[in-house]
């Protein structure tokens, strides 16, 4: 699950553009930050982004890797779901009114 601040609303359909324009992507791509992200098949393969092997003809090792990757992503998705249940404000656009002084 990818979370980017500064983008309003749900990013379905545009999340790849959002991801590629984010500072984290750029830092990982340029080697300024180290780490590995778990992605799904929609993402482009990058040195820092793991995505599943798809299709027929996968080796046993590729099948095991894909299953482990899916389990890791499910764990992260459940953690975000728990946070959304805990903090209902995460379901809607945050609104604030600033008082003029």
TIMARMI-970967 format. One record per atom (N, C-alpha, C): residue number from 1; atom name; residue in three letters; x, y negated, z negated. Coordinates in nm, 2 decimals, m for minus. Example, Ala and Ser with C-alpha at 12.3 -4.5 7.8 and 13.67 -1.06 7.14 Angstrom:
2
<node pos="1" site="N" code="ALA" xx="1.32" yy="0.57" zz="m0.78"/>
<node pos="1" site="CA" code="ALA" xx="1.23" yy="0.45" zz="m0.78"/>
<node pos="1" site="C" code="ALA" xx="1.32" yy="0.33" zz="m0.78"/>
<node pos="2" site="N" code="SER" xx="1.28" yy="0.22" zz="m0.71"/>
<node pos="2" site="CA" code="SER" xx="1.37" yy="0.11" zz="m0.71"/>
<node pos="2" site="C" code="SER" xx="1.29" yy="0.00" zz="m0.79"/>
END
This chain:
101
<node pos="1" site="N" code="UNK" xx="0.08" yy="0.12" zz="0.00"/>
<node pos="1" site="CA" code="UNK" xx="0.00" yy="0.00" zz="0.00"/>
<node pos="1" site="C" code="UNK" xx="0.09" yy="m0.12" zz="0.00"/>
<node pos="2" site="N" code="UNK" xx="0.06" yy="m0.22" zz="0.09"/>
<node pos="2" site="CA" code="UNK" xx="0.14" yy="m0.34" zz="0.10"/>
<node pos="2" site="C" code="UNK" xx="0.06" yy="m0.45" zz="0.05"/>
<node pos="3" site="N" code="UNK" xx="0.11" yy="m0.53" zz="m0.03"/>
<node pos="3" site="CA" code="UNK" xx="0.05" yy="m0.65" zz="m0.09"/>
<node pos="3" site="C" code="UNK" xx="0.13" yy="m0.77" zz="m0.05"/>
<node pos="4" site="N" code="UNK" xx="0.07" yy="m0.87" zz="0.02"/>
<node pos="4" site="CA" code="UNK" xx="0.14" yy="m0.99" zz="0.05"/>
<node pos="4" site="C" code="UNK" xx="0.06" yy="m1.11" zz="0.00"/>
<node pos="5" site="N" code="UNK" xx="0.13" yy="m1.20" zz="m0.07"/>
<node pos="5" site="CA" code="UNK" xx="0.07" yy="m1.31" zz="m0.12"/>
<node pos="5" site="C" code="UNK" xx="0.07" yy="m1.42" zz="m0.01"/>
<node pos="6" site="N" code="UNK" xx="m0.02" yy="m1.51" zz="m0.02"/>
<node pos="6" site="CA" code="UNK" xx="m0.03" yy="m1.62" zz="0.08"/>
<node pos="6" site="C" code="UNK" xx="m0.12" yy="m1.59" zz="0.20"/>
<node pos="7" site="N" code="UNK" xx="m0.18" yy="m1.47" zz="0.20"/>
<node pos="7" site="CA" code="UNK" xx="m0.27" yy="m1.44" zz="0.31"/>
<node pos="7" site="C" code="UNK" xx="m0.41" yy="m1.42" zz="0.25"/>
<node pos="8" site="N" code="UNK" xx="m0.51" yy="m1.48" zz="0.30"/>
<node pos="8" site="CA" code="UNK" xx="m0.64" yy="m1.48" zz="0.25"/>
<node pos="8" site="C" code="UNK" xx="m0.72" yy="m1.35" zz="0.29"/>
<node pos="9" site="N" code="UNK" xx="m0.78" yy="m1.29" zz="0.20"/>
<node pos="9" site="CA" code="UNK" xx="m0.87" yy="m1.18" zz="0.23"/>
<node pos="9" site="C" code="UNK" xx="m0.80" yy="m1.05" zz="0.26"/>
<node pos="10" site="N" code="UNK" xx="m0.88" yy="m0.96" zz="0.30"/>
<node pos="10" site="CA" code="UNK" xx="m0.83" yy="m0.82" zz="0.34"/>
<node pos="10" site="C" code="UNK" xx="m0.76" yy="m0.83" zz="0.47"/>
<node pos="11" site="N" code="UNK" xx="m0.65" yy="m0.76" zz="0.49"/>
<node pos="11" site="CA" code="UNK" xx="m0.57" yy="m0.78" zz="0.61"/>
<node pos="11" site="C" code="UNK" xx="m0.59" yy="m0.66" zz="0.70"/>
<node pos="12" site="N" code="UNK" xx="m0.69" yy="m0.58" zz="0.70"/>
<node pos="12" site="CA" code="UNK" xx="m0.71" yy="m0.47" zz="0.79"/>
<node pos="12" site="C" code="UNK" xx="m0.70" yy="m0.52" zz="0.93"/>
<node pos="13" site="N" code="UNK" xx="m0.63" yy="m0.45" zz="1.01"/>
<node pos="13" site="CA" code="UNK" xx="m0.62" yy="m0.48" zz="1.15"/>
<node pos="13" site="C" code="UNK" xx="m0.51" yy="m0.58" zz="1.18"/>
<node pos="14" site="N" code="UNK" xx="m0.46" yy="m0.65" zz="1.08"/>
<node pos="14" site="CA" code="UNK" xx="m0.35" yy="m0.75" zz="1.10"/>
<node pos="14" site="C" code="UNK" xx="m0.24" yy="m0.73" zz="1.00"/>
<node pos="15" site="N" code="UNK" xx="m0.24" yy="m0.62" zz="0.93"/>
<node pos="15" site="CA" code="UNK" xx="m0.14" yy="m0.60" zz="0.82"/>
<node pos="15" site="C" code="UNK" xx="0.00" yy="m0.58" zz="0.88"/>
<node pos="16" site="N" code="UNK" xx="0.01" yy="m0.53" zz="1.00"/>
<node pos="16" site="CA" code="UNK" xx="0.15" yy="m0.51" zz="1.06"/>
<node pos="16" site="C" code="UNK" xx="0.21" yy="m0.65" zz="1.08"/>
<node pos="17" site="N" code="UNK" xx="0.13" yy="m0.74" zz="1.13"/>
<node pos="17" site="CA" code="UNK" xx="0.18" yy="m0.88" zz="1.16"/>
<node pos="17" site="C" code="UNK" xx="0.21" yy="m0.95" zz="1.03"/>
<node pos="18" site="N" code="UNK" xx="0.12" yy="m0.93" zz="0.93"/>
<node pos="18" site="CA" code="UNK" xx="0.15" yy="m0.98" zz="0.79"/>
<node pos="18" site="C" code="UNK" xx="0.28" yy="m0.93" zz="0.74"/>
<node pos="19" site="N" code="UNK" xx="0.29" yy="m0.80" zz="0.75"/>
<node pos="19" site="CA" code="UNK" xx="0.41" yy="m0.73" zz="0.69"/>
<node pos="19" site="C" code="UNK" xx="0.54" yy="m0.78" zz="0.76"/>
<node pos="20" site="N" code="UNK" xx="0.54" yy="m0.79" zz="0.89"/>
<node pos="20" site="CA" code="UNK" xx="0.66" yy="m0.83" zz="0.96"/>
<node pos="20" site="C" code="UNK" xx="0.69" yy="m0.98" zz="0.94"/>
<node pos="21" site="N" code="UNK" xx="0.60" yy="m1.06" zz="0.90"/>
<node pos="21" site="CA" code="UNK" xx="0.62" yy="m1.20" zz="0.88"/>
<node pos="21" site="C" code="UNK" xx="0.66" yy="m1.23" zz="0.73"/>
<node pos="22" site="N" code="UNK" xx="0.66" yy="m1.13" zz="0.65"/>
<node pos="22" site="CA" code="UNK" xx="0.69" yy="m1.15" zz="0.51"/>
<node pos="22" site="C" code="UNK" xx="0.84" yy="m1.15" zz="0.48"/>
<node pos="23" site="N" code="UNK" xx="0.87" yy="m1.22" zz="0.37"/>
<node pos="23" site="CA" code="UNK" xx="1.01" yy="m1.23" zz="0.33"/>
<node pos="23" site="C" code="UNK" xx="1.07" yy="m1.09" zz="0.30"/>
<node pos="24" site="N" code="UNK" xx="0.99" yy="m1.00" zz="0.23"/>
<node pos="24" site="CA" code="UNK" xx="1.05" yy="m0.87" zz="0.19"/>
<node pos="24" site="C" code="UNK" xx="1.09" yy="m0.79" zz="0.32"/>
<node pos="25" site="N" code="UNK" xx="1.01" yy="m0.79" zz="0.42"/>
<node pos="25" site="CA" code="UNK" xx="1.04" yy="m0.72" zz="0.54"/>
<node pos="25" site="C" code="UNK" xx="1.17" yy="m0.78" zz="0.60"/>
<node pos="26" site="N" code="UNK" xx="1.18" yy="m0.91" zz="0.61"/>
<node pos="26" site="CA" code="UNK" xx="1.30" yy="m0.97" zz="0.67"/>
<node pos="26" site="C" code="UNK" xx="1.42" yy="m0.94" zz="0.58"/>
<node pos="27" site="N" code="UNK" xx="1.41" yy="m0.95" zz="0.45"/>
<node pos="27" site="CA" code="UNK" xx="1.52" yy="m0.92" zz="0.36"/>
<node pos="27" site="C" code="UNK" xx="1.57" yy="m0.77" zz="0.38"/>
<node pos="28" site="N" code="UNK" xx="1.48" yy="m0.68" zz="0.38"/>
<node pos="28" site="CA" code="UNK" xx="1.51" yy="m0.54" zz="0.40"/>
<node pos="28" site="C" code="UNK" xx="1.58" yy="m0.52" zz="0.54"/>
<node pos="29" site="N" code="UNK" xx="1.52" yy="m0.58" zz="0.64"/>
<node pos="29" site="CA" code="UNK" xx="1.57" yy="m0.56" zz="0.77"/>
<node pos="29" site="C" code="UNK" xx="1.72" yy="m0.61" zz="0.79"/>
<node pos="30" site="N" code="UNK" xx="1.74" yy="m0.72" zz="0.72"/>
<node pos="30" site="CA" code="UNK" xx="1.88" yy="m0.79" zz="0.73"/>
<node pos="30" site="C" code="UNK" xx="1.97" yy="m0.73" zz="0.63"/>
<node pos="31" site="N" code="UNK" xx="1.93" yy="m0.64" zz="0.54"/>
<node pos="31" site="CA" code="UNK" xx="2.02" yy="m0.58" zz="0.44"/>
<node pos="31" site="C" code="UNK" xx="2.04" yy="m0.67" zz="0.32"/>
<node pos="32" site="N" code="UNK" xx="1.96" yy="m0.77" zz="0.30"/>
<node pos="32" site="CA" code="UNK" xx="1.97" yy="m0.86" zz="0.18"/>
<node pos="32" site="C" code="UNK" xx="1.91" yy="m0.79" zz="0.06"/>
<node pos="33" site="N" code="UNK" xx="1.82" yy="m0.70" zz="0.08"/>
<node pos="33" site="CA" code="UNK" xx="1.76" yy="m0.62" zz="m0.03"/>
<node pos="33" site="C" code="UNK" xx="1.77" yy="m0.48" zz="0.01"/>
<node pos="34" site="N" code="UNK" xx="1.78" yy="m0.40" zz="m0.09"/>
<node pos="34" site="CA" code="UNK" xx="1.79" yy="m0.25" zz="m0.07"/>
<node pos="34" site="C" code="UNK" xx="1.66" yy="m0.19" zz="m0.13"/>
<node pos="35" site="N" code="UNK" xx="1.62" yy="m0.08" zz="m0.07"/>
<node pos="35" site="CA" code="UNK" xx="1.51" yy="m0.01" zz="m0.11"/>
<node pos="35" site="C" code="UNK" xx="1.44" yy="0.07" zz="0.00"/>
<node pos="36" site="N" code="UNK" xx="1.34" yy="0.14" zz="m0.04"/>
<node pos="36" site="CA" code="UNK" xx="1.27" yy="0.22" zz="0.06"/>
<node pos="36" site="C" code="UNK" xx="1.12" yy="0.20" zz="0.04"/>
<node pos="37" site="N" code="UNK" xx="1.05" yy="0.18" zz="0.14"/>
<node pos="37" site="CA" code="UNK" xx="0.90" yy="0.17" zz="0.14"/>
<node pos="37" site="C" code="UNK" xx="0.84" yy="0.29" zz="0.19"/>
<node pos="38" site="N" code="UNK" xx="0.72" yy="0.33" zz="0.14"/>
<node pos="38" site="CA" code="UNK" xx="0.64" yy="0.44" zz="0.19"/>
<node pos="38" site="C" code="UNK" xx="0.53" yy="0.38" zz="0.28"/>
<node pos="39" site="N" code="UNK" xx="0.53" yy="0.43" zz="0.41"/>
<node pos="39" site="CA" code="UNK" xx="0.43" yy="0.38" zz="0.50"/>
<node pos="39" site="C" code="UNK" xx="0.35" yy="0.49" zz="0.56"/>
<node pos="40" site="N" code="UNK" xx="0.25" yy="0.45" zz="0.63"/>
<node pos="40" site="CA" code="UNK" xx="0.17" yy="0.55" zz="0.71"/>
<node pos="40" site="C" code="UNK" xx="0.21" yy="0.54" zz="0.85"/>
<node pos="41" site="N" code="UNK" xx="0.13" yy="0.62" zz="0.94"/>
<node pos="41" site="CA" code="UNK" xx="0.17" yy="0.63" zz="1.08"/>
<node pos="41" site="C" code="UNK" xx="0.16" yy="0.50" zz="1.16"/>
<node pos="42" site="N" code="UNK" xx="0.09" yy="0.40" zz="1.10"/>
<node pos="42" site="CA" code="UNK" xx="0.07" yy="0.28" zz="1.18"/>
<node pos="42" site="C" code="UNK" xx="0.19" yy="0.19" zz="1.18"/>
<node pos="43" site="N" code="UNK" xx="0.28" yy="0.21" zz="1.08"/>
<node pos="43" site="CA" code="UNK" xx="0.40" yy="0.13" zz="1.08"/>
<node pos="43" site="C" code="UNK" xx="0.51" yy="0.18" zz="1.17"/>
<node pos="44" site="N" code="UNK" xx="0.59" yy="0.09" zz="1.22"/>
<node pos="44" site="CA" code="UNK" xx="0.70" yy="0.12" zz="1.31"/>
<node pos="44" site="C" code="UNK" xx="0.81" yy="0.18" zz="1.22"/>
<node pos="45" site="N" code="UNK" xx="0.88" yy="0.28" zz="1.26"/>
<node pos="45" site="CA" code="UNK" xx="0.99" yy="0.34" zz="1.19"/>
<node pos="45" site="C" code="UNK" xx="1.10" yy="0.24" zz="1.17"/>
<node pos="46" site="N" code="UNK" xx="1.14" yy="0.22" zz="1.05"/>
<node pos="46" site="CA" code="UNK" xx="1.26" yy="0.14" zz="1.01"/>
<node pos="46" site="C" code="UNK" xx="1.35" yy="0.21" zz="0.92"/>
<node pos="47" site="N" code="UNK" xx="1.47" yy="0.17" zz="0.91"/>
<node pos="47" site="CA" code="UNK" xx="1.57" yy="0.24" zz="0.82"/>
<node pos="47" site="C" code="UNK" xx="1.52" yy="0.23" zz="0.68"/>
<node pos="48" site="N" code="UNK" xx="1.44" yy="0.14" zz="0.64"/>
<node pos="48" site="CA" code="UNK" xx="1.40" yy="0.12" zz="0.50"/>
<node pos="48" site="C" code="UNK" xx="1.25" yy="0.16" zz="0.48"/>
<node pos="49" site="N" code="UNK" xx="1.19" yy="0.22" zz="0.58"/>
<node pos="49" site="CA" code="UNK" xx="1.05" yy="0.26" zz="0.58"/>
<node pos="49" site="C" code="UNK" xx="1.03" yy="0.40" zz="0.61"/>
<node pos="50" site="N" code="UNK" xx="0.98" yy="0.48" zz="0.52"/>
<node pos="50" site="CA" code="UNK" xx="0.95" yy="0.62" zz="0.55"/>
<node pos="50" site="C" code="UNK" xx="0.81" yy="0.64" zz="0.60"/>
<node pos="51" site="N" code="UNK" xx="0.79" yy="0.71" zz="0.70"/>
<node pos="51" site="CA" code="UNK" xx="0.65" yy="0.74" zz="0.75"/>
<node pos="51" site="C" code="UNK" xx="0.64" yy="0.89" zz="0.78"/>
<node pos="52" site="N" code="UNK" xx="0.52" yy="0.94" zz="0.79"/>
<node pos="52" site="CA" code="UNK" xx="0.50" yy="1.08" zz="0.81"/>
<node pos="52" site="C" code="UNK" xx="0.54" yy="1.13" zz="0.95"/>
<node pos="53" site="N" code="UNK" xx="0.57" yy="1.26" zz="0.96"/>
<node pos="53" site="CA" code="UNK" xx="0.59" yy="1.33" zz="1.09"/>
<node pos="53" site="C" code="UNK" xx="0.45" yy="1.37" zz="1.13"/>
<node pos="54" site="N" code="UNK" xx="0.41" yy="1.35" zz="1.25"/>
<node pos="54" site="CA" code="UNK" xx="0.28" yy="1.38" zz="1.30"/>
<node pos="54" site="C" code="UNK" xx="0.29" yy="1.48" zz="1.42"/>
<node pos="55" site="N" code="UNK" xx="0.18" yy="1.54" zz="1.45"/>
<node pos="55" site="CA" code="UNK" xx="0.17" yy="1.63" zz="1.57"/>
<node pos="55" site="C" code="UNK" xx="0.21" yy="1.77" zz="1.55"/>
<node pos="56" site="N" code="UNK" xx="0.19" yy="1.85" zz="1.65"/>
<node pos="56" site="CA" code="UNK" xx="0.23" yy="1.99" zz="1.65"/>
<node pos="56" site="C" code="UNK" xx="0.38" yy="2.01" zz="1.66"/>
<node pos="57" site="N" code="UNK" xx="0.43" yy="2.12" zz="1.62"/>
<node pos="57" site="CA" code="UNK" xx="0.57" yy="2.15" zz="1.64"/>
<node pos="57" site="C" code="UNK" xx="0.66" yy="2.09" zz="1.54"/>
<node pos="58" site="N" code="UNK" xx="0.60" yy="2.05" zz="1.42"/>
<node pos="58" site="CA" code="UNK" xx="0.68" yy="2.00" zz="1.31"/>
<node pos="58" site="C" code="UNK" xx="0.76" yy="2.12" zz="1.25"/>
<node pos="59" site="N" code="UNK" xx="0.87" yy="2.10" zz="1.20"/>
<node pos="59" site="CA" code="UNK" xx="0.95" yy="2.20" zz="1.13"/>
<node pos="59" site="C" code="UNK" xx="0.89" yy="2.21" zz="0.99"/>
<node pos="60" site="N" code="UNK" xx="0.92" yy="2.32" zz="0.92"/>
<node pos="60" site="CA" code="UNK" xx="0.88" yy="2.34" zz="0.78"/>
<node pos="60" site="C" code="UNK" xx="0.93" yy="2.22" zz="0.69"/>
<node pos="61" site="N" code="UNK" xx="1.05" yy="2.18" zz="0.71"/>
<node pos="61" site="CA" code="UNK" xx="1.10" yy="2.06" zz="0.64"/>
<node pos="61" site="C" code="UNK" xx="1.02" yy="1.94" zz="0.66"/>
<node pos="62" site="N" code="UNK" xx="0.98" yy="1.91" zz="0.79"/>
<node pos="62" site="CA" code="UNK" xx="0.91" yy="1.79" zz="0.82"/>
<node pos="62" site="C" code="UNK" xx="0.77" yy="1.80" zz="0.76"/>
<node pos="63" site="N" code="UNK" xx="0.71" yy="1.92" zz="0.76"/>
<node pos="63" site="CA" code="UNK" xx="0.58" yy="1.93" zz="0.69"/>
<node pos="63" site="C" code="UNK" xx="0.59" yy="1.90" zz="0.54"/>
<node pos="64" site="N" code="UNK" xx="0.69" yy="1.96" zz="0.48"/>
<node pos="64" site="CA" code="UNK" xx="0.71" yy="1.93" zz="0.33"/>
<node pos="64" site="C" code="UNK" xx="0.74" yy="1.79" zz="0.31"/>
<node pos="65" site="N" code="UNK" xx="0.82" yy="1.72" zz="0.39"/>
<node pos="65" site="CA" code="UNK" xx="0.85" yy="1.58" zz="0.38"/>
<node pos="65" site="C" code="UNK" xx="0.72" yy="1.50" zz="0.39"/>
<node pos="66" site="N" code="UNK" xx="0.63" yy="1.53" zz="0.49"/>
<node pos="66" site="CA" code="UNK" xx="0.51" yy="1.46" zz="0.51"/>
<node pos="66" site="C" code="UNK" xx="0.42" yy="1.47" zz="0.39"/>
<node pos="67" site="N" code="UNK" xx="0.41" yy="1.59" zz="0.33"/>
<node pos="67" site="CA" code="UNK" xx="0.32" yy="1.62" zz="0.22"/>
<node pos="67" site="C" code="UNK" xx="0.37" yy="1.54" zz="0.10"/>
<node pos="68" site="N" code="UNK" xx="0.50" yy="1.54" zz="0.07"/>
<node pos="68" site="CA" code="UNK" xx="0.56" yy="1.47" zz="m0.04"/>
<node pos="68" site="C" code="UNK" xx="0.54" yy="1.32" zz="m0.02"/>
<node pos="69" site="N" code="UNK" xx="0.55" yy="1.27" zz="0.10"/>
<node pos="69" site="CA" code="UNK" xx="0.52" yy="1.13" zz="0.13"/>
<node pos="69" site="C" code="UNK" xx="0.38" yy="1.09" zz="0.10"/>
<node pos="70" site="N" code="UNK" xx="0.29" yy="1.17" zz="0.14"/>
<node pos="70" site="CA" code="UNK" xx="0.15" yy="1.15" zz="0.12"/>
<node pos="70" site="C" code="UNK" xx="0.12" yy="1.15" zz="m0.03"/>
<node pos="71" site="N" code="UNK" xx="0.18" yy="1.24" zz="m0.11"/>
<node pos="71" site="CA" code="UNK" xx="0.15" yy="1.24" zz="m0.25"/>
<node pos="71" site="C" code="UNK" xx="0.20" yy="1.11" zz="m0.32"/>
<node pos="72" site="N" code="UNK" xx="0.32" yy="1.06" zz="m0.27"/>
<node pos="72" site="CA" code="UNK" xx="0.37" yy="0.94" zz="m0.32"/>
<node pos="72" site="C" code="UNK" xx="0.28" yy="0.82" zz="m0.29"/>
<node pos="73" site="N" code="UNK" xx="0.23" yy="0.81" zz="m0.17"/>
<node pos="73" site="CA" code="UNK" xx="0.14" yy="0.71" zz="m0.13"/>
<node pos="73" site="C" code="UNK" xx="0.01" yy="0.71" zz="m0.21"/>
<node pos="74" site="N" code="UNK" xx="m0.04" yy="0.83" zz="m0.23"/>
<node pos="74" site="CA" code="UNK" xx="m0.17" yy="0.85" zz="m0.31"/>
<node pos="74" site="C" code="UNK" xx="m0.15" yy="0.80" zz="m0.45"/>
<node pos="75" site="N" code="UNK" xx="m0.03" yy="0.83" zz="m0.51"/>
<node pos="75" site="CA" code="UNK" xx="0.00" yy="0.78" zz="m0.65"/>
<node pos="75" site="C" code="UNK" xx="0.00" yy="0.63" zz="m0.65"/>
<node pos="76" site="N" code="UNK" xx="0.06" yy="0.56" zz="m0.56"/>
<node pos="76" site="CA" code="UNK" xx="0.06" yy="0.42" zz="m0.55"/>
<node pos="76" site="C" code="UNK" xx="m0.08" yy="0.36" zz="m0.53"/>
<node pos="77" site="N" code="UNK" xx="m0.16" yy="0.42" zz="m0.44"/>
<node pos="77" site="CA" code="UNK" xx="m0.29" yy="0.38" zz="m0.41"/>
<node pos="77" site="C" code="UNK" xx="m0.38" yy="0.39" zz="m0.53"/>
<node pos="78" site="N" code="UNK" xx="m0.37" yy="0.49" zz="m0.61"/>
<node pos="78" site="CA" code="UNK" xx="m0.44" yy="0.51" zz="m0.73"/>
<node pos="78" site="C" code="UNK" xx="m0.41" yy="0.40" zz="m0.84"/>
<node pos="79" site="N" code="UNK" xx="m0.28" yy="0.37" zz="m0.84"/>
<node pos="79" site="CA" code="UNK" xx="m0.23" yy="0.27" zz="m0.94"/>
<node pos="79" site="C" code="UNK" xx="m0.30" yy="0.13" zz="m0.90"/>
<node pos="80" site="N" code="UNK" xx="m0.30" yy="0.10" zz="m0.77"/>
<node pos="80" site="CA" code="UNK" xx="m0.36" yy="m0.02" zz="m0.73"/>
<node pos="80" site="C" code="UNK" xx="m0.51" yy="m0.02" zz="m0.76"/>
<node pos="81" site="N" code="UNK" xx="m0.58" yy="0.09" zz="m0.73"/>
<node pos="81" site="CA" code="UNK" xx="m0.72" yy="0.11" zz="m0.76"/>
<node pos="81" site="C" code="UNK" xx="m0.75" yy="0.09" zz="m0.91"/>
<node pos="82" site="N" code="UNK" xx="m0.66" yy="0.14" zz="m1.00"/>
<node pos="82" site="CA" code="UNK" xx="m0.68" yy="0.12" zz="m1.14"/>
<node pos="82" site="C" code="UNK" xx="m0.67" yy="m0.03" zz="m1.18"/>
<node pos="83" site="N" code="UNK" xx="m0.58" yy="m0.10" zz="m1.11"/>
<node pos="83" site="CA" code="UNK" xx="m0.56" yy="m0.24" zz="m1.14"/>
<node pos="83" site="C" code="UNK" xx="m0.68" yy="m0.32" zz="m1.09"/>
<node pos="84" site="N" code="UNK" xx="m0.74" yy="m0.28" zz="m0.98"/>
<node pos="84" site="CA" code="UNK" xx="m0.86" yy="m0.35" zz="m0.93"/>
<node pos="84" site="C" code="UNK" xx="m0.98" yy="m0.32" zz="m1.02"/>
<node pos="85" site="N" code="UNK" xx="m0.99" yy="m0.21" zz="m1.08"/>
<node pos="85" site="CA" code="UNK" xx="m1.10" yy="m0.18" zz="m1.17"/>
<node pos="85" site="C" code="UNK" xx="m1.08" yy="m0.26" zz="m1.30"/>
<node pos="86" site="N" code="UNK" xx="m0.96" yy="m0.27" zz="m1.34"/>
<node pos="86" site="CA" code="UNK" xx="m0.93" yy="m0.34" zz="m1.46"/>
<node pos="86" site="C" code="UNK" xx="m0.95" yy="m0.49" zz="m1.45"/>
<node pos="87" site="N" code="UNK" xx="m0.91" yy="m0.55" zz="m1.33"/>
<node pos="87" site="CA" code="UNK" xx="m0.92" yy="m0.69" zz="m1.31"/>
<node pos="87" site="C" code="UNK" xx="m1.01" yy="m0.71" zz="m1.19"/>
<node pos="88" site="N" code="UNK" xx="m1.14" yy="m0.73" zz="m1.22"/>
<node pos="88" site="CA" code="UNK" xx="m1.24" yy="m0.74" zz="m1.11"/>
<node pos="88" site="C" code="UNK" xx="m1.21" yy="m0.86" zz="m1.02"/>
<node pos="89" site="N" code="UNK" xx="m1.14" yy="m0.96" zz="m1.06"/>
<node pos="89" site="CA" code="UNK" xx="m1.11" yy="m1.07" zz="m0.98"/>
<node pos="89" site="C" code="UNK" xx="m1.03" yy="m1.03" zz="m0.86"/>
<node pos="90" site="N" code="UNK" xx="m0.96" yy="m0.92" zz="m0.86"/>
<node pos="90" site="CA" code="UNK" xx="m0.88" yy="m0.87" zz="m0.74"/>
<node pos="90" site="C" code="UNK" xx="m0.97" yy="m0.83" zz="m0.63"/>
<node pos="91" site="N" code="UNK" xx="m1.11" yy="m0.81" zz="m0.66"/>
<node pos="91" site="CA" code="UNK" xx="m1.20" yy="m0.77" zz="m0.55"/>
<node pos="91" site="C" code="UNK" xx="m1.24" yy="m0.89" zz="m0.46"/>
<node pos="92" site="N" code="UNK" xx="m1.23" yy="m1.01" zz="m0.51"/>
<node pos="92" site="CA" code="UNK" xx="m1.28" yy="m1.13" zz="m0.44"/>
<node pos="92" site="C" code="UNK" xx="m1.17" yy="m1.23" zz="m0.42"/>
<node pos="93" site="N" code="UNK" xx="m1.20" yy="m1.33" zz="m0.34"/>
<node pos="93" site="CA" code="UNK" xx="m1.11" yy="m1.44" zz="m0.32"/>
<node pos="93" site="C" code="UNK" xx="m1.10" yy="m1.52" zz="m0.45"/>
<node pos="94" site="N" code="UNK" xx="m0.98" yy="m1.55" zz="m0.49"/>
<node pos="94" site="CA" code="UNK" xx="m0.97" yy="m1.64" zz="m0.61"/>
<node pos="94" site="C" code="UNK" xx="m1.01" yy="m1.78" zz="m0.58"/>
<node pos="95" site="N" code="UNK" xx="m1.09" yy="m1.84" zz="m0.67"/>
<node pos="95" site="CA" code="UNK" xx="m1.13" yy="m1.98" zz="m0.65"/>
<node pos="95" site="C" code="UNK" xx="m1.08" yy="m2.06" zz="m0.77"/>
<node pos="96" site="N" code="UNK" xx="m1.04" yy="m2.17" zz="m0.75"/>
<node pos="96" site="CA" code="UNK" xx="m1.00" yy="m2.26" zz="m0.86"/>
<node pos="96" site="C" code="UNK" xx="m1.04" yy="m2.40" zz="m0.83"/>
<node pos="97" site="N" code="UNK" xx="m1.07" yy="m2.48" zz="m0.93"/>
<node pos="97" site="CA" code="UNK" xx="m1.10" yy="m2.62" zz="m0.92"/>
<node pos="97" site="C" code="UNK" xx="m1.00" yy="m2.69" zz="m1.00"/>
<node pos="98" site="N" code="UNK" xx="m0.93" yy="m2.78" zz="m0.94"/>
<node pos="98" site="CA" code="UNK" xx="m0.83" yy="m2.86" zz="m1.01"/>
<node pos="98" site="C" code="UNK" xx="m0.89" yy="m2.99" zz="m1.05"/>
<node pos="99" site="N" code="UNK" xx="m0.88" yy="m3.03" zz="m1.17"/>
<node pos="99" site="CA" code="UNK" xx="m0.93" yy="m3.16" zz="m1.22"/>
<node pos="99" site="C" code="UNK" xx="m0.84" yy="m3.27" zz="m1.18"/>
<node pos="100" site="N" code="UNK" xx="m0.89" yy="m3.38" zz="m1.12"/>
<node pos="100" site="CA" code="UNK" xx="m0.81" yy="m3.49" zz="m1.08"/>
<node pos="100" site="C" code="UNK" xx="m0.77" yy="m3.57" zz="m1.21"/>
<node pos="101" site="N" code="UNK" xx="m0.65" yy="m3.61" zz="m1.22"/>
<node pos="101" site="CA" code="UNK" xx="m0.60" yy="m3.69" zz="m1.34"/>
<node pos="101" site="C" code="UNK" xx="m0.55" yy="m3.82" zz="m1.29"/>
END
